[in-house]
């Protein structure tokens, strides 16, 4: 069986230092597998724009929108949530940003 190679987009490097909500989504590369990172950053078939920051990913988690991304099922959602916690972020206390501060809609 052929194995499909997944890679991050060119020019992206893992984060070094504390991860914050303002960090670009690439900062999660140090705590998230490429199998979850790639569909997350592409947001294929999702009714919203791809997340650009860690805060955008946190918003998607708290609004339970991750499953709307093709390639992200329950296992990947759990991995993404665990990665955010592992990165030192508090999902339980996360306040969603108002729609006017969110990224552009698709």
N, C-alpha and C positions, 0 to 999 in steps of 0.2 A: 504494500500500500504506500503510495507516494505521500510524503509529508509536505504540507504547505508551509512555507516560510513566512513568518510575520515579522515585520520590522517597523521601527518607528520612522517617522518622516525624517528626511535628511536635515541636518543642522540642529537636531534635538539631543540634548545631553541630560543625564540624570542630575537631579538637584543635589547640591552640597550645602548643608546648613538647615536651619529650621524651616519647615514648610508652613506657610501662612495662607490665608484665604486669597491674598492678593497675588500669590505666586502664579506663574503660568502653569497650565495643566501638565506640562512636561516635568514639573517637579515631582510628580507622582511616579515617574519611571523608576525611582529608587525603591518603591514599595509595592508596585503593581506589575503583574505579568504583562507581557506584550499581547497575550491572548485577550486580555481585558482592556488594555490601554488603547490598542488600535481601533476597535469598534467604538469605544467611548469617544475618542477624539474625532472620528469621522462622523459619528451620529447619523449613520445611514438610515434612511426611511423614517427618521424622527420628525415630529411636527415642530421642532425647534432647531435653532442654530447649534453647531457644535460648541461644546464648552471651551472657553479660552483660558479660564483661571480655575484654580482649586475651589474657589468660592462658587463658581458656576456648577461644578460637580457636586458640591455640598447642597446647593439649591435643588439640583435634580434628584438627589437622594431624599431630601426632606419632603419634596413634592411627589415622591414615588414615580418619577418619570423615566428612570433608567431602563425599564423593561420595554419602553417604546423604541429603543434603539435596536436595530437588527443586529443579531449576534450577541446580545446581552440577555441572558436568562437568569433564573434565580441564583445559580452558582456564581455567575459573574457579578451580580448585584451584591452578593455576600462578600465576595472578594474585594470589590471596590469600597464597600462600607468598612471592612476590616482594614484596608490599606489607609483610609482616611484616619481611622483611630490610631493605627500604628505610626502614622506620620505626626501624631500628637494633636489632632484636631478633635473638637468636641461636637459631634453631630447632634447630640441631644439638646445642647444649648444653642444650636445654630439658628439665627434669625434670618429668614428669607429676605432678600433684597427686594425693594419695590420694583414693579415691572419697568419703571422708567430707568432704572439703573442696570437692568439686565442687558445682555448682549442683543444684537439684532435678531429679529425673528426671521424664519425662513419664508 
